[in-house]
Amino acid sequence: MKKVVILTILIFALEVLDNSMVPFFSVYGYYPSLLFLFVISYSIINDRWSALKVGLISGALQDLFFINGFGVNMLVNMLLCVLAGEIGRNLFKEKKLIPILTILGLTFLKGILVYIILYFIGIKVMLYSSVFVAIYSFVLAIFVYKPIYKLCQKPYMIKKWKF
Amino acid sequence: MKFIKNKLAVTIIVLSVSFLFLIGFSVKRQNATFLESGVGGVFTSVQGVVYKSTNGVADWFSFVTHFSQIKHENESLKAENISMKNKVAEYDALNNKLTRVSAMAKLLAPGAAYDYKNCNVTGKGSSDAEDSFLIDKGSNDGIKIDFAVITEQGLVGKVISVGKTSSVVGTLNNANIEVGAMDEKSRDNSGIVAGYEDDNNNKLGLLSNLPQNADIKKGDRIITFGTLYPKDIPIGEVISVGKDPTTVSTTAIIKPYVDFTKLEEVSVVIPKNIDLNEIKY
């Protein structure tokens, strides 16, 4: 239960920060999503079903303030989180090199997937901006992956989901 | 069939397909749904608080990241400040000038026989390039033809045409304007000043009709003696004296105190005991 509460608070807080504080720290207008960074890290560390759930929840929250197509982030986050969980199965998670490289790749992949979906529904966005966002996320991941890993190793976080 | 038993894969495929339908459906609508706008509203209010409190921090942060830009802006502001200071100084000088004009106007009114109407110069006259200019007062303000026009430096000329709200002033170097003048020191009062242009196109005045033995020297002050213009208004300074053997008289070139090309405000002298048919100063 404690795990659900902590995850909920973290996801909601990061969503609020993403929309209010992170844009102030933009570099040349590009800024990453802390929420996506967190859920991808969480997915790498935990199993695929947990990854599916956090992907869905974070995607739903991101879609609230997204362009008109509701569900874009839900779909993309779900797929990428499950992919991250799949990658995480074969990793030594306490080493941070491969996980942060995975984060770099998946963040870039998210930009491409969102671009493709938006392209098909007739909305044009800048593709190359996802490169900068991925690099920014990568730099942040260097610092935040270890804390997230330690959080996930706490006894109360290892329990199964109960909802 | 092994694939279908993989619950995770089935879940993902089902969800993906339903999301694709959801996207296709939601992209066409205009407004957010009730649920979306409700949850969005809660988020927006929380975000507002964080946003405001972050603003102060972000200001400092943007100062650091945009330091060179701010430095550049600071320099351009400095340059602007200097030019503004110059403009303020100019403004002060102009203000002083106005005070002097007003003071002079009072000084020039012995027994208050004259009123002085301050006018702004609004343009150059159309016909002769620099011999006339326009002022922003006319018959509505009591200005009539032949009234004298002065600045605090001296005589400018006279009104040669009047409209309701504007007038044309002929300057001293207009060929049609002649002024009775005298040497301030010797009070020799038979001279006439008319417009004169030297070889270098300098706008000067020619004082003629002086007697051959007139007591006039370079540097003397020439003033009006008060036939057609008010008395004792400075006109200019003698820069050279010559004898004219044919008319047996002395002539002098004078440099007017007023620079006719740089007039900004002038005063029209309005006599108080005005006769509509004839103007007498």
Contacts between the chains, C-beta under 8 A, distances in Angstrom:
chain1	res1	chain2	res2	distance
A	15	B	43	7.1
A	16	B	43	6.6
A	16	B	46	5.4
A	16	B	47	5.3
A	16	B	50	5.8
A	17	B	50	6.9
A	19	B	43	7.3
A	19	B	47	5.1
A	20	B	47	4.2
A	20	B	48	7.7
A	20	B	50	4.1
A	20	B	51	4.1
A	20	B	54	6.2
A	21	B	50	5.9
A	21	B	51	7.4
A	21	B	54	4.6
A	21	B	58	8.0
A	24	B	54	5.6
A	24	B	55	7.7
A	24	B	57	7.3
A	24	B	58	3.4
A	24	B	61	6.4
A	24	B	62	7.5
A	25	B	58	7.6
A	25	B	61	6.6
A	27	B	65	7.8
A	48	B	8	5.7
A	49	B	8	6.8
A	52	B	8	7.2
A	52	B	11	6.8
A	52	B	12	7.2
A	56	B	15	7.6
A	61	B	43	8.0
A	64	B	36	6.2
A	64	B	39	6.0
A	64	B	40	5.0
A	64	B	43	6.4
A	65	B	40	6.9
A	65	B	43	7.5
A	68	B	26	6.5
A	68	B	27	5.2
A	68	B	29	7.2
A	69	B	23	4.6
A	69	B	26	5.7
A	69	B	27	4.2
A	70	B	22	6.2
A	70	B	23	7.0
A	70	B	26	4.0
A	70	B	33	8.0
A	70	B	36	6.9
A	71	B	19	4.4
A	71	B	20	7.7
A	71	B	22	3.8
A	71	B	23	4.4
A	71	B	26	6.4
A	72	B	23	5.7
A	74	B	19	5.6
A	74	B	22	7.8
A	75	B	15	7.7
A	75	B	16	6.0
A	75	B	19	3.9
A	75	B	20	7.0
A	75	B	23	7.1
A	78	B	12	6.9
A	78	B	15	6.1
A	78	B	16	7.4
A	78	B	19	7.6
A	79	B	12	7.1
A	79	B	16	7.0
A	82	B	8	7.1
A	82	B	12	6.0
A	117	B	23	6.7
A	121	B	23	6.6
A	121	B	24	7.1
A	121	B	27	4.7
